Amino acid sequence: MKRLVGLLSLLIATAISAETLHVYTWADYISPDVVKKFEKQHGCQVVIDTFDSNESMYAKLKAGATGYDLVFPTAYMIQVMHTEGLLLNLDHAQLPNLTNIDPAVLTKVIDTKMEHSVPYTLAYAALAIRKDKIKDAEPSYAILDRAALAGRITLLDDMRESIGAALKSLGYSLNTRDDSQLAAAQQVLIRWKKHIARFDNEGYKAGIDSAEFHLVHGYSGDLFQVQMENSKVEILIPREGVTIGCDEMVIPKTAKQTELAHAMINFLLDPDIAAENMEWMGYYCPNKPAKAKLSADFLENPAISLPESIASKCEVIQDLGPDLAKYSKVWDAVKAAN
């Protein structure tokens, strides 16, 4: 009996002392098997909370939310967070796998020396259709004008992504500061809104899978995940160009488990782990040695590799500083429109 009591006490003490890493990220963004491997390797627990937009994540942290050790924002929002002093400078001595990051990607991000952020994925905001419901789909934003699809379409509930799509449909930069171009994009979005079921950031995945929706605007990795399970789903990359988002890993200054957060970043950059993680979540991680471990099917999917003719028209979302207010004004007008 004493031995049993002693064993139970040891188990309880171990459970109490186990470190917990609190992660704040997008839904379905880290393979559960990868998380389990990290927990086993480091004798810890990982708790994941999710957000559905950079703006909601930022608002929560600005409002005083603490306790998160590792966060996965998009590059333009990282610039804002860094400027406001919310991010910890990274200790490269704890991150030997930084050498696996593709140097070509570092030329496109703001934090080129990875002083406070490390690239995690590259993704696109693309379109997906149910090809059993739509027979003559063209890879163009023009499909969003089809009245026959009214009530069967969703657009991302994300100001920069949806305004960006409208701007690209008109041949404009998705980072424009031109008032007349933004006004034109506003009218396009109001026109599209008449055909959509709703603005949505998460439900579109189940909706396109079940055929509740026939056309959705969503993130490439999400759409890839659905397509892997349902061959009736087809991904379309609009020929006018799409937004390219680089989500990165950052450690907030309020983090309590900074060493464990560094360990998680380094773990996710391991080539074997990165390859496993990519093929589960459907997003491309700019990890050069991991790329050699990926299947041909994965690399050939349009959600992963863009044709050069389209890639040349794509843009990375940038921080617009004070001019972001112009986008907020457009977004408010679109949301209020009937």
C-alpha positions in Angstrom: 0.0 0.0 0.0 2.8 2.4 0.9 4.4 1.7 -2.4 1.2 2.4 -4.2 0.7 5.7 -2.3 4.3 6.7 -3.2 3.7 5.9 -6.9 0.5 8.0 -6.9 2.3 10.9 -5.2 5.0 10.8 -7.8 2.5 10.8 -10.7 0.7 13.7 -9.1 3.9 15.6 -8.5 5.0 15.0 -12.1 1.6 16.2 -13.5 1.7 19.3 -11.4 5.3 20.1 -12.3 4.8 19.4 -16.1 5.4 22.6 -18.0 2.6 23.9 -20.2 3.1 25.7 -23.5 0.2 28.0 -24.5 -0.1 28.5 -28.2 -2.3 31.0 -30.0 -2.8 30.2 -33.7 -5.2 29.6 -36.6 -7.5 26.5 -36.6 -6.0 23.2 -37.9 -2.5 24.7 -38.2 -0.3 22.2 -36.4 -0.6 18.4 -36.8 -1.9 16.8 -33.6 0.7 14.0 -34.1 3.4 16.6 -34.3 2.1 18.2 -31.1 2.2 14.8 -29.3 5.7 14.2 -30.5 6.8 17.6 -29.0 5.0 16.9 -25.8 6.7 13.5 -25.4 10.2 14.8 -26.3 10.0 17.7 -23.9 7.8 16.2 -21.1 5.3 19.0 -21.4 1.7 19.8 -22.3 0.7 22.0 -25.2 -2.6 24.0 -25.0 -3.8 25.5 -28.3 -6.2 28.4 -28.6 -7.3 29.6 -32.0 -8.2 32.9 -33.6 -9.9 33.6 -37.0 -8.3 36.8 -38.0 -5.1 38.8 -37.3 -7.2 41.7 -36.2 -9.1 39.7 -33.6 -5.8 38.2 -32.3 -4.2 41.6 -32.1 -7.2 43.1 -30.4 -7.2 40.4 -27.7 -3.5 40.9 -27.0 -3.8 44.7 -27.0 -6.7 44.4 -24.5 -4.3 42.8 -22.1 -4.6 39.0 -22.7 -1.5 37.3 -21.3 -0.4 33.8 -20.9 0.4 33.0 -24.5 3.9 31.7 -25.2 3.9 31.3 -28.9 1.7 33.1 -31.5 1.4 32.7 -35.3 0.4 36.1 -36.9 0.8 37.1 -40.5 3.8 39.3 -41.5 1.9 42.6 -41.8 0.5 42.2 -38.3 3.9 41.2 -36.9 5.2 44.6 -38.1 2.5 46.3 -36.1 3.1 44.2 -33.0 6.9 44.7 -33.1 6.5 48.5 -33.5 4.3 48.5 -30.4 6.9 46.5 -28.4 4.8 43.4 -28.0 7.4 40.9 -29.1 10.4 39.3 -27.6 13.7 39.2 -29.5 14.6 35.6 -30.3 17.6 33.8 -29.0 19.2 32.3 -32.1 21.4 30.1 -29.9 18.3 28.1 -29.1 17.2 27.9 -32.7 19.8 25.9 -34.7 17.2 24.9 -37.2 16.9 28.5 -38.5 19.4 27.5 -41.1 16.6 25.4 -42.8 14.5 28.5 -43.7 14.6 29.2 -47.5 16.8 32.3 -48.0 14.6 33.3 -50.9 11.6 33.7 -48.6 13.5 35.9 -46.2 14.0 38.4 -49.0 10.2 38.9 -49.0 9.5 39.3 -45.3 10.0 42.3 -43.2 12.1 40.8 -40.5 14.8 39.4 -42.8 17.2 38.6 -40.0 14.5 36.8 -38.0 15.2 38.9 -35.0 11.7 38.5 -33.6 9.8 36.3 -36.0 10.4 33.1 -38.0 8.5 32.1 -41.2 6.1 29.2 -40.6 4.0 29.0 -43.8 3.3 30.6 -47.1 -0.4 30.6 -48.1 -2.8 32.1 -50.5 -6.4 33.3 -50.4 -7.9 31.3 -53.2 -11.3 30.1 -54.5 -12.7 26.6 -54.4 -15.7 25.1 -56.1 -17.8 22.0 -56.0 -17.1 20.9 -59.6 -20.1 18.6 -59.5 -22.3 21.7 -59.1 -20.4 24.2 -61.3 -19.4 22.9 -64.7 -17.9 25.9 -66.5 -15.8 27.6 -63.8 -13.1 30.0 -64.9 -10.1 30.7 -62.5 -11.2 34.4 -62.1 -12.9 36.5 -59.5 -15.6 37.1 -62.1 -17.2 33.9 -60.9 -18.3 35.8 -57.8 -20.7 37.8 -59.9 -22.8 34.8 -61.0 -26.3 35.4 -59.8 -27.1 31.7 -60.3 -24.8 31.0 -57.3 -26.6 33.4 -55.0 -26.7 32.0 -51.4 -24.1 29.4 -52.2 -21.0 31.6 -51.9 -18.9 32.7 -49.0 -16.2 35.4 -48.8 -13.5 35.6 -46.2 -14.5 37.6 -43.2 -11.2 39.4 -43.3 -10.8 43.0 -44.3 -7.5 42.8 -46.0 -8.2 39.5 -47.8 -11.6 40.4 -49.2 -10.8 44.0 -50.1 -7.6 42.7 -51.6 -9.6 40.3 -53.8 -11.7 43.1 -55.0 -8.7 45.3 -55.8 -6.9 42.4 -57.7 -10.1 41.8 -59.7 -9.8 45.4 -60.9 -6.1 45.1 -61.6 -5.0 47.2 -58.7 -2.5 46.5 -55.9 -3.9 45.0 -52.8 -1.8 47.5 -50.8 -3.0 50.6 -52.7 -3.5 53.8 -50.8 -5.4 55.4 -53.7 -8.8 56.6 -52.6 -10.5 56.2 -56.1 -9.2 52.6 -56.4 -10.5 51.8 -52.9 -13.8 53.3 -53.7 -14.1 51.1 -56.8 -13.2 48.0 -54.7 -15.9 48.9 -52.3 -18.5 48.9 -55.0 -17.2 45.5 -56.2 -17.5 44.0 -52.7 -21.0 45.4 -52.3 -21.9 43.8 -55.6 -20.4 40.5 -54.5 -22.1 40.7 -51.2 -25.5 40.4 -52.8 -24.7 36.9 -53.9 -22.9 35.5 -50.8 -24.5 33.5 -48.0 -22.2 35.2 -45.5 -18.7 36.4 -44.8 -16.9 33.4 -43.1 -13.5 32.4 -41.9 -14.0 28.8 -40.7 -17.4 27.3 -41.7 -16.6 27.4 -45.4 -14.5 24.3 -45.0 -17.4 22.1 -43.9 -19.8 24.0 -46.2 -17.9 23.3 -49.4 -17.4 19.7 -48.3 -21.1 19.1 -47.7 -22.1 21.2 -50.8 -24.0 23.7 -48.6 -21.7 26.1 -50.5 -20.7 25.7 -54.1 -18.1 28.5 -54.2 -15.9 29.7 -51.4 -13.1 32.2 -50.9 -10.7 30.6 -48.4 -7.1 29.9 -47.3 -5.2 27.5 -49.6 -4.2 25.1 -46.8 -7.8 24.8 -45.6 -9.0 24.2 -49.1 -6.3 21.6 -49.6 -7.4 19.7 -46.5 -10.9 19.6 -47.8 -9.8 18.5 -51.3 -7.8 15.7 -49.9 -11.0 14.3 -48.3 -13.4 15.2 -51.1 -12.5 14.8 -54.8 -15.5 16.9 -55.8 -13.8 20.0 -54.4 -11.5 21.9 -56.9 -9.1 24.7 -56.0 -9.1 27.7 -58.4 -6.3 30.3 -58.3 -7.7 33.5 -59.8 -5.6 34.6 -62.8 -5.8 38.2 -61.6 -3.5 37.3 -58.7 -4.0 36.5 -55.0 -2.7 37.6 -51.7 0.4 35.8 -50.4 0.4 35.5 -46.7 3.5 34.6 -44.7 2.5 33.5 -41.2 5.3 33.5 -38.7 6.1 32.4 -35.2 6.6 35.0 -32.5 7.0 35.0 -28.8 5.1 37.7 -26.9 7.0 39.7 -24.3 4.4 38.4 -21.7 5.3 34.8 -22.4 6.0 32.7 -19.3 7.6 29.7 -21.1 10.1 31.4 -23.4 12.6 28.4 -23.4 9.8 26.0 -24.3 8.5 28.4 -27.0 12.0 28.5 -28.5 12.1 24.7 -28.4 8.7 24.5 -30.2 9.9 26.8 -33.0 13.1 24.8 -33.4 11.1 21.5 -33.4 8.7 22.7 -36.1 11.8 23.7 -38.3 13.2 20.1 -38.1 13.0 18.8 -41.8 11.2 15.6 -40.9 8.7 17.3 -38.6 8.1 20.1 -41.1 7.4 17.7 -43.9 5.0 15.7 -41.8 3.3 18.9 -40.6 3.0 20.3 -44.1 1.3 17.2 -45.6 -1.2 17.2 -42.7 -2.2 20.8 -42.8 -1.8 21.6 -46.5 0.3 24.7 -46.2 3.8 25.1 -47.6 6.5 25.8 -45.0 9.6 27.5 -46.5 11.9 24.8 -45.2 14.5 23.8 -47.9 15.6 20.4 -46.6 12.0 19.5 -45.8 10.9 20.1 -49.4 12.9 17.1 -50.6 10.8 14.9 -48.3 7.4 15.9 -49.7 5.4 13.8 -52.1 5.0 14.9 -55.7 1.2 15.1 -55.3 1.6 17.6 -52.5 4.0 19.8 -54.4 1.9 19.8 -57.6 -1.3 20.9 -55.9 -2.2 24.5 -56.9 -2.7 25.4 -53.3 1.0 24.7 -52.8 2.7 25.7 -56.0 1.5 28.7 -58.1 2.1 28.9 -61.9 4.6 31.6 -62.6 2.0 33.4 -64.8 -0.1 33.9 -61.7 2.7 34.2 -59.1 4.0 37.3 -60.8 0.7 39.0 -60.1 0.5 38.1 -56.5 1.4 40.3 -53.6 2.2 40.1 -49.9 -0.1 42.0 -47.6 1.8 45.0 -46.1 1.3 47.1 -43.0 -0.2 50.4 -44.3 0.3 52.4 -41.1 -2.2 55.3 -40.8 -3.6 54.5 -44.3 -5.1 51.3 -42.8 -8.0 53.5 -41.7 -9.0 53.8 -45.4 -9.5 50.1 -45.5 -11.5 50.1 -42.3 -13.8 52.7 -43.8 -14.4 50.6 -46.9 -15.0 47.5 -44.8 -17.5 49.2 -42.6 -19.4 50.5 -45.6 -19.4 47.0 -47.1 -20.7 45.4 -43.9 -23.4 48.0 -43.6 -24.6 47.7 -47.2 -27.8 45.9 -48.0 
